[in-house]
Amino acid sequence: MKSWQVQEAKARFSELLRAAADDGPQLVSHHGKPAAMVVPYAQWQRLQQRQPHDLKALLRSPRARGELALPARGRLRSRTPPTFA
């Protein structure tokens, strides 16, 4: 994966797009820090299909639970309400 400075990416945008299509994702950095990733559109679509778009779907998915062993639920115990003097 090649890293491009913002100025270079702007000046050679067509080459950046070709590199993403031919060689895969391309990193664009700003002041030496990663700022953006240019990926081929087909790869972006695959990534979007794999990930749920909302938190509820993520939490309900099997991969959110992993290998967490949860104890069986028991009977609920009622709490005594606090008394105020």
C-alpha positions in Angstrom: 0.0 0.0 0.0 1.4 3.3 -1.0 1.1 6.4 1.1 0.3 9.8 -0.6 0.7 13.3 0.9 -2.5 15.4 0.4 -0.7 17.7 -2.0 0.6 14.8 -4.1 -2.9 13.1 -4.1 -4.5 16.4 -5.3 -2.0 16.9 -8.0 -2.1 13.3 -9.3 -5.7 12.3 -8.5 -6.2 10.2 -11.6 -3.0 8.3 -10.8 -4.2 7.8 -7.2 -7.5 6.3 -8.5 -5.7 4.0 -10.9 -3.4 2.8 -8.1 -6.4 2.1 -5.9 -8.0 0.1 -8.7 -4.9 -1.8 -9.6 -2.9 -2.2 -6.4 -5.6 -1.9 -3.7 -6.2 0.7 -0.9 -4.1 3.8 -0.9 -3.4 5.9 2.2 -3.6 9.7 2.1 -1.8 11.5 4.9 -2.0 15.1 6.1 1.0 16.5 8.0 2.4 12.9 8.3 -0.7 11.5 9.9 -3.2 9.2 8.2 -6.2 11.2 7.0 -8.1 9.0 4.5 -8.0 5.8 2.6 -8.9 5.4 -1.1 -10.3 2.0 -1.9 -11.8 0.5 -5.0 -15.6 0.9 -5.1 -16.2 -2.9 -5.3 -14.2 -3.4 -2.1 -16.1 -0.6 -0.4 -19.4 -2.3 -1.3 -18.2 -5.6 0.2 -17.2 -3.9 3.4 -20.5 -2.2 3.7 -22.5 -5.4 3.2 -20.5 -7.2 6.0 -21.1 -4.6 8.7 -24.4 -3.8 10.3 -25.4 -0.2 9.9 -26.9 0.3 13.3 -25.9 -0.6 16.9 -29.0 -2.7 17.6 -28.1 -5.0 14.7 -24.5 -5.3 15.8 -25.4 -6.2 19.3 -28.0 -8.8 18.2 -25.6 -10.4 15.8 -23.9 -13.7 16.8 -20.4 -12.2 16.3 -21.1 -9.6 19.0 -21.5 -12.3 21.6 -18.3 -14.2 20.7 -17.4 -17.0 23.1 -18.8 -15.3 26.2 -20.3 -17.9 28.6 -23.3 -16.4 30.3 -24.8 -18.0 33.5 -28.4 -19.2 33.4 -30.9 -16.7 34.5 -32.4 -17.4 37.9 -35.5 -16.1 39.6 -35.7 -12.4 40.2 -35.5 -11.4 43.8 -37.4 -8.3 44.9 -35.5 -5.6 46.7 -36.8 -4.0 49.8 -37.3 -0.3 49.2 -35.1 2.1 51.2 -36.7 3.7 54.2 -36.2 7.4 54.8 -36.5 8.9 58.2 
